[in-house]
Amino acid sequence: MSLQVSLRTGESQESLLLRFQKAVQHSGILREIKTHSYYVSRGEATRMKAKKNARKRRRQTFEHKSY
């Protein structure tokens, strides 16, 4: 996956860098690198997925409670 950000006319290097950082965040490259930075067994992956889903359900039920 290649990511290209070219310098626009009259654009400073700081704004070019900000556009590049936003493009990297939007493309999900860093998230992909973090997930593949170490080996995760199939069982561990399912446990992590279940834990993530439980946390997500807790947040959703907390938001929908009316006090």
PDB file as gemmi writes it, atoms N, CA and C in Angstrom:
CRYST1    1.000    1.000    1.000  90.00  90.00  90.00 P 1                      
ATOM      1  N   MET A   1       0.857  -1.164   0.000  1.00  0.00           N  
ATOM      2  CA  MET A   1       0.000   0.000   0.000  1.00  0.00           C  
ATOM      3  C   MET A   1       0.901   1.224   0.000  1.00  0.00           C  
ATOM      4  N   SER A   2       0.768   2.069  -1.012  1.00  0.00           N  
ATOM      5  CA  SER A   2       1.581   3.278  -1.023  1.00  0.00           C  
ATOM      6  C   SER A   2       0.698   4.476  -0.718  1.00  0.00           C  
ATOM      7  N   LEU A   3       1.274   5.423  -0.061  1.00  0.00           N  
ATOM      8  CA  LEU A   3       0.563   6.628   0.342  1.00  0.00           C  
ATOM      9  C   LEU A   3       1.351   7.821  -0.166  1.00  0.00           C  
ATOM     10  N   GLN A   4       0.724   8.655  -0.990  1.00  0.00           N  
ATOM     11  CA  GLN A   4       1.432   9.799  -1.547  1.00  0.00           C  
ATOM     12  C   GLN A   4       0.721  11.090  -1.163  1.00  0.00           C  
ATOM     13  N   VAL A   5       1.505  12.053  -0.705  1.00  0.00           N  
ATOM     14  CA  VAL A   5       1.002  13.380  -0.406  1.00  0.00           C  
ATOM     15  C   VAL A   5       1.973  14.343  -1.063  1.00  0.00           C  
ATOM     16  N   SER A   6       1.494  15.131  -2.008  1.00  0.00           N  
ATOM     17  CA  SER A   6       2.383  16.047  -2.712  1.00  0.00           C  
ATOM     18  C   SER A   6       2.192  17.471  -2.187  1.00  0.00           C  
ATOM     19  N   LEU A   7       3.242  18.244  -2.310  1.00  0.00           N  
ATOM     20  CA  LEU A   7       3.243  19.626  -1.827  1.00  0.00           C  
ATOM     21  C   LEU A   7       2.407  20.491  -2.764  1.00  0.00           C  
ATOM     22  N   ARG A   8       1.438  21.183  -2.202  1.00  0.00           N  
ATOM     23  CA  ARG A   8       0.602  22.095  -2.979  1.00  0.00           C  
ATOM     24  C   ARG A   8       1.301  23.447  -3.084  1.00  0.00           C  
ATOM     25  N   THR A   9       0.893  24.235  -4.071  1.00  0.00           N  
ATOM     26  CA  THR A   9       1.534  25.551  -4.233  1.00  0.00           C  
ATOM     27  C   THR A   9       1.173  26.436  -3.046  1.00  0.00           C  
ATOM     28  N   GLY A  10       2.194  27.043  -2.475  1.00  0.00           N  
ATOM     29  CA  GLY A  10       1.998  27.941  -1.347  1.00  0.00           C  
ATOM     30  C   GLY A  10       1.736  27.238  -0.027  1.00  0.00           C  
ATOM     31  N   GLU A  11       1.920  25.918   0.025  1.00  0.00           N  
ATOM     32  CA  GLU A  11       1.661  25.158   1.258  1.00  0.00           C  
ATOM     33  C   GLU A  11       2.944  25.026   2.058  1.00  0.00           C  
ATOM     34  N   SER A  12       2.859  25.225   3.349  1.00  0.00           N  
ATOM     35  CA  SER A  12       4.037  25.072   4.197  1.00  0.00           C  
ATOM     36  C   SER A  12       4.288  23.589   4.459  1.00  0.00           C  
ATOM     37  N   GLN A  13       5.497  23.296   4.899  1.00  0.00           N  
ATOM     38  CA  GLN A  13       5.847  21.900   5.164  1.00  0.00           C  
ATOM     39  C   GLN A  13       5.110  21.360   6.386  1.00  0.00           C  
ATOM     40  N   GLU A  14       4.766  22.251   7.326  1.00  0.00           N  
ATOM     41  CA  GLU A  14       4.019  21.797   8.500  1.00  0.00           C  
ATOM     42  C   GLU A  14       2.631  21.296   8.102  1.00  0.00           C  
ATOM     43  N   SER A  15       1.970  22.049   7.220  1.00  0.00           N  
ATOM     44  CA  SER A  15       0.638  21.615   6.795  1.00  0.00           C  
ATOM     45  C   SER A  15       0.719  20.368   5.922  1.00  0.00           C  
ATOM     46  N   LEU A  16       1.800  20.232   5.157  1.00  0.00           N  
ATOM     47  CA  LEU A  16       2.011  19.013   4.376  1.00  0.00           C  
ATOM     48  C   LEU A  16       2.162  17.822   5.316  1.00  0.00           C  
ATOM     49  N   LEU A  17       2.938  18.003   6.375  1.00  0.00           N  
ATOM     50  CA  LEU A  17       3.131  16.940   7.355  1.00  0.00           C  
ATOM     51  C   LEU A  17       1.816  16.583   8.046  1.00  0.00           C  
ATOM     52  N   LEU A  18       1.000  17.581   8.376  1.00  0.00           N  
ATOM     53  CA  LEU A  18      -0.299  17.322   8.998  1.00  0.00           C  
ATOM     54  C   LEU A  18      -1.210  16.537   8.057  1.00  0.00           C  
ATOM     55  N   ARG A  19      -1.203  16.908   6.768  1.00  0.00           N  
ATOM     56  CA  ARG A  19      -2.020  16.166   5.806  1.00  0.00           C  
ATOM     57  C   ARG A  19      -1.552  14.725   5.686  1.00  0.00           C  
ATOM     58  N   PHE A  20      -0.223  14.527   5.717  1.00  0.00           N  
ATOM     59  CA  PHE A  20       0.317  13.171   5.654  1.00  0.00           C  
ATOM     60  C   PHE A  20      -0.099  12.370   6.877  1.00  0.00           C  
ATOM     61  N   GLN A  21      -0.002  12.961   8.060  1.00  0.00           N  
ATOM     62  CA  GLN A  21      -0.379  12.264   9.286  1.00  0.00           C  
ATOM     63  C   GLN A  21      -1.856  11.892   9.274  1.00  0.00           C  
ATOM     64  N   LYS A  22      -2.715  12.798   8.787  1.00  0.00           N  
ATOM     65  CA  LYS A  22      -4.136  12.487   8.691  1.00  0.00           C  
ATOM     66  C   LYS A  22      -4.386  11.371   7.704  1.00  0.00           C  
ATOM     67  N   ALA A  23      -3.655  11.361   6.597  1.00  0.00           N  
ATOM     68  CA  ALA A  23      -3.814  10.308   5.595  1.00  0.00           C  
ATOM     69  C   ALA A  23      -3.398   8.957   6.172  1.00  0.00           C  
ATOM     70  N   VAL A  24      -2.326   8.941   6.951  1.00  0.00           N  
ATOM     71  CA  VAL A  24      -1.870   7.693   7.585  1.00  0.00           C  
ATOM     72  C   VAL A  24      -2.918   7.197   8.572  1.00  0.00           C  
ATOM     73  N   GLN A  25      -3.483   8.102   9.382  1.00  0.00           N  
ATOM     74  CA  GLN A  25      -4.517   7.716  10.342  1.00  0.00           C  
ATOM     75  C   GLN A  25      -5.744   7.177   9.625  1.00  0.00           C  
ATOM     76  N   HIS A  26      -6.155   7.857   8.566  1.00  0.00           N  
ATOM     77  CA  HIS A  26      -7.360   7.470   7.832  1.00  0.00           C  
ATOM     78  C   HIS A  26      -7.183   6.120   7.131  1.00  0.00           C  
ATOM     79  N   SER A  27      -5.979   5.845   6.641  1.00  0.00           N  
ATOM     80  CA  SER A  27      -5.758   4.595   5.916  1.00  0.00           C  
ATOM     81  C   SER A  27      -5.658   3.395   6.851  1.00  0.00           C  
ATOM     82  N   GLY A  28      -5.349   3.607   8.121  1.00  0.00           N  
ATOM     83  CA  GLY A  28      -5.278   2.506   9.076  1.00  0.00           C  
ATOM     84  C   GLY A  28      -3.969   1.757   9.051  1.00  0.00           C  
ATOM     85  N   ILE A  29      -2.922   2.358   8.530  1.00  0.00           N  
ATOM     86  CA  ILE A  29      -1.624   1.690   8.438  1.00  0.00           C  
ATOM     87  C   ILE A  29      -1.070   1.382   9.818  1.00  0.00           C  
ATOM     88  N   LEU A  30      -1.137   2.341  10.729  1.00  0.00           N  
ATOM     89  CA  LEU A  30      -0.578   2.129  12.074  1.00  0.00           C  
ATOM     90  C   LEU A  30      -1.337   1.043  12.825  1.00  0.00           C  
ATOM     91  N   ARG A  31      -2.659   1.018  12.676  1.00  0.00           N  
ATOM     92  CA  ARG A  31      -3.455  -0.017  13.332  1.00  0.00           C  
ATOM     93  C   ARG A  31      -3.054  -1.399  12.815  1.00  0.00           C  
ATOM     94  N   GLU A  32      -2.827  -1.490  11.508  1.00  0.00           N  
ATOM     95  CA  GLU A  32      -2.410  -2.750  10.894  1.00  0.00           C  
ATOM     96  C   GLU A  32      -1.048  -3.190  11.426  1.00  0.00           C  
ATOM     97  N   ILE A  33      -0.133  -2.256  11.564  1.00  0.00           N  
ATOM     98  CA  ILE A  33       1.202  -2.586  12.067  1.00  0.00           C  
ATOM     99  C   ILE A  33       1.123  -3.066  13.506  1.00  0.00           C  
ATOM    100  N   LYS A  34       0.301  -2.403  14.322  1.00  0.00           N  
ATOM    101  CA  LYS A  34       0.182  -2.802  15.724  1.00  0.00           C  
ATOM    102  C   LYS A  34      -0.401  -4.196  15.857  1.00  0.00           C  
ATOM    103  N   THR A  35      -1.382  -4.542  15.011  1.00  0.00           N  
ATOM    104  CA  THR A  35      -1.984  -5.865  15.119  1.00  0.00           C  
ATOM    105  C   THR A  35      -1.043  -6.962  14.662  1.00  0.00           C  
ATOM    106  N   HIS A  36      -0.122  -6.657  13.761  1.00  0.00           N  
ATOM    107  CA  HIS A  36       0.808  -7.661  13.257  1.00  0.00           C  
ATOM    108  C   HIS A  36       2.199  -7.538  13.856  1.00  0.00           C  
ATOM    109  N   SER A  37       2.351  -6.777  14.927  1.00  0.00           N  
ATOM    110  CA  SER A  37       3.677  -6.599  15.500  1.00  0.00           C  
ATOM    111  C   SER A  37       4.147  -7.838  16.271  1.00  0.00           C  
ATOM    112  N   TYR A  38       3.203  -8.680  16.701  1.00  0.00           N  
ATOM    113  CA  TYR A  38       3.582  -9.917  17.373  1.00  0.00           C  
ATOM    114  C   TYR A  38       2.541 -10.982  17.061  1.00  0.00           C  
ATOM    115  N   TYR A  39       2.933 -12.240  17.227  1.00  0.00           N  
ATOM    116  CA  TYR A  39       2.050 -13.346  16.893  1.00  0.00           C  
ATOM    117  C   TYR A  39       0.966 -13.496  17.960  1.00  0.00           C  
ATOM    118  N   VAL A  40      -0.268 -13.657  17.509  1.00  0.00           N  
ATOM    119  CA  VAL A  40      -1.395 -13.909  18.401  1.00  0.00           C  
ATOM    120  C   VAL A  40      -2.026 -15.218  17.961  1.00  0.00           C  
ATOM    121  N   SER A  41      -2.096 -16.171  18.902  1.00  0.00           N  
ATOM    122  CA  SER A  41      -2.676 -17.461  18.568  1.00  0.00           C  
ATOM    123  C   SER A  41      -4.173 -17.318  18.309  1.00  0.00           C  
ATOM    124  N   ARG A  42      -4.738 -18.324  17.701  1.00  0.00           N  
ATOM    125  CA  ARG A  42      -6.160 -18.283  17.367  1.00  0.00           C  
ATOM    126  C   ARG A  42      -7.023 -18.169  18.616  1.00  0.00           C  
ATOM    127  N   GLY A  43      -6.670 -18.914  19.664  1.00  0.00           N  
ATOM    128  CA  GLY A  43      -7.425 -18.857  20.917  1.00  0.00           C  
ATOM    129  C   GLY A  43      -7.335 -17.492  21.571  1.00  0.00           C  
ATOM    130  N   GLU A  44      -6.141 -16.921  21.561  1.00  0.00           N  
ATOM    131  CA  GLU A  44      -5.956 -15.597  22.142  1.00  0.00           C  
ATOM    132  C   GLU A  44      -6.730 -14.552  21.347  1.00  0.00           C  
ATOM    133  N   ALA A  45      -6.774 -14.700  20.032  1.00  0.00           N  
ATOM    134  CA  ALA A  45      -7.512 -13.761  19.194  1.00  0.00           C  
ATOM    135  C   ALA A  45      -9.004 -13.818  19.504  1.00  0.00           C  
ATOM    136  N   THR A  46      -9.542 -15.025  19.713  1.00  0.00           N  
ATOM    137  CA  THR A  46     -10.965 -15.132  20.031  1.00  0.00           C  
ATOM    138  C   THR A  46     -11.259 -14.560  21.412  1.00  0.00           C  
ATOM    139  N   ARG A  47     -10.336 -14.757  22.382  1.00  0.00           N  
ATOM    140  CA  ARG A  47     -10.524 -14.174  23.714  1.00  0.00           C  
ATOM    141  C   ARG A  47     -10.501 -12.654  23.646  1.00  0.00           C  
ATOM    142  N   MET A  48      -9.572 -12.102  22.874  1.00  0.00           N  
ATOM    143  CA  MET A  48      -9.492 -10.654  22.737  1.00  0.00           C  
ATOM    144  C   MET A  48     -10.747 -10.107  22.062  1.00  0.00           C  
ATOM    145  N   LYS A  49     -11.252 -10.823  21.065  1.00  0.00           N  
ATOM    146  CA  LYS A  49     -12.446 -10.400  20.353  1.00  0.00           C  
ATOM    147  C   LYS A  49     -13.662 -10.430  21.283  1.00  0.00           C  
ATOM    148  N   ALA A  50     -13.773 -11.479  22.101  1.00  0.00           N  
ATOM    149  CA  ALA A  50     -14.892 -11.584  23.036  1.00  0.00           C  
ATOM    150  C   ALA A  50     -14.821 -10.468  24.077  1.00  0.00           C  
ATOM    151  N   LYS A  51     -13.614 -10.176  24.550  1.00  0.00           N  
ATOM    152  CA  LYS A  51     -13.439  -9.113  25.534  1.00  0.00           C  
ATOM    153  C   LYS A  51     -13.814  -7.757  24.938  1.00  0.00           C  
ATOM    154  N   LYS A  52     -13.418  -7.537  23.692  1.00  0.00           N  
ATOM    155  CA  LYS A  52     -13.745  -6.285  23.012  1.00  0.00           C  
ATOM    156  C   LYS A  52     -15.247  -6.149  22.822  1.00  0.00           C  
ATOM    157  N   ASN A  53     -15.916  -7.231  22.415  1.00  0.00           N  
ATOM    158  CA  ASN A  53     -17.362  -7.197  22.215  1.00  0.00           C  
ATOM    159  C   ASN A  53     -18.110  -6.970  23.527  1.00  0.00           C  
ATOM    160  N   ALA A  54     -17.624  -7.581  24.624  1.00  0.00           N  
ATOM    161  CA  ALA A  54     -18.261  -7.388  25.927  1.00  0.00           C  
ATOM    162  C   ALA A  54     -18.149  -5.927  26.354  1.00  0.00           C  
ATOM    163  N   ARG A  55     -16.982  -5.332  26.145  1.00  0.00           N  
ATOM    164  CA  ARG A  55     -16.782  -3.928  26.491  1.00  0.00           C  
ATOM    165  C   ARG A  55     -17.707  -3.043  25.650  1.00  0.00           C  
ATOM    166  N   LYS A  56     -17.844  -3.395  24.382  1.00  0.00           N  
ATOM    167  CA  LYS A  56     -18.714  -2.642  23.483  1.00  0.00           C  
ATOM    168  C   LYS A  56     -20.174  -2.731  23.929  1.00  0.00           C  
ATOM    169  N   ARG A  57     -20.618  -3.931  24.322  1.00  0.00           N  
ATOM    170  CA  ARG A  57     -21.997  -4.114  24.800  1.00  0.00           C  
ATOM    171  C   ARG A  57     -22.243  -3.330  26.080  1.00  0.00           C  
ATOM    172  N   ARG A  58     -21.259  -3.340  26.981  1.00  0.00           N  
ATOM    173  CA  ARG A  58     -21.403  -2.589  28.229  1.00  0.00           C  
ATOM    174  C   ARG A  58     -21.556  -1.103  27.959  1.00  0.00           C  
ATOM    175  N   ARG A  59     -20.766  -0.585  27.048  1.00  0.00           N  
ATOM    176  CA  ARG A  59     -20.862   0.832  26.712  1.00  0.00           C  
ATOM    177  C   ARG A  59     -22.211   1.154  26.094  1.00  0.00           C  
ATOM    178  N   GLN A  60     -22.714   0.293  25.214  1.00  0.00           N  
ATOM    179  CA  GLN A  60     -23.991   0.544  24.552  1.00  0.00           C  
ATOM    180  C   GLN A  60     -25.125   0.502  25.554  1.00  0.00           C  
ATOM    181  N   THR A  61     -25.128  -0.439  26.479  1.00  0.00           N  
ATOM    182  CA  THR A  61     -26.202  -0.518  27.463  1.00  0.00           C  
ATOM    183  C   THR A  61     -26.134   0.656  28.428  1.00  0.00           C  
ATOM    184  N   PHE A  62     -24.943   1.126  28.727  1.00  0.00           N  
ATOM    185  CA  PHE A  62     -24.788   2.272  29.615  1.00  0.00           C  
ATOM    186  C   PHE A  62     -25.353   3.524  28.953  1.00  0.00           C  
ATOM    187  N   GLU A  63     -25.132   3.685  27.647  1.00  0.00           N  
ATOM    188  CA  GLU A  63     -25.634   4.858  26.943  1.00  0.00           C  
ATOM    189  C   GLU A  63     -27.150   4.859  26.842  1.00  0.00           C  
ATOM    190  N   HIS A  64     -27.780   3.683  26.764  1.00  0.00           N  
ATOM    191  CA  HIS A  64     -29.205   3.596  26.540  1.00  0.00           C  
ATOM    192  C   HIS A  64     -30.021   3.624  27.835  1.00  0.00           C  
ATOM    193  N   LYS A  65     -29.369   3.551  28.984  1.00  0.00           N  
ATOM    194  CA  LYS A  65     -30.115   3.612  30.248  1.00  0.00           C  
ATOM    195  C   LYS A  65     -30.630   5.027  30.447  1.00  0.00           C  
ATOM    196  N   SER A  66     -31.860   5.120  30.901  1.00  0.00           N  
ATOM    197  CA  SER A  66     -32.413   6.453  31.187  1.00  0.00           C  
ATOM    198  C   SER A  66     -32.501   6.613  32.704  1.00  0.00           C  
ATOM    199  N   TYR A  67     -31.967   7.685  33.198  1.00  0.00           N  
ATOM    200  CA  TYR A  67     -31.965   7.916  34.640  1.00  0.00           C  
ATOM    201  C   TYR A  67     -32.976   8.938  35.021  1.00  0.00           C  
TER     202      TYR A  67                                                      
END                                                                             
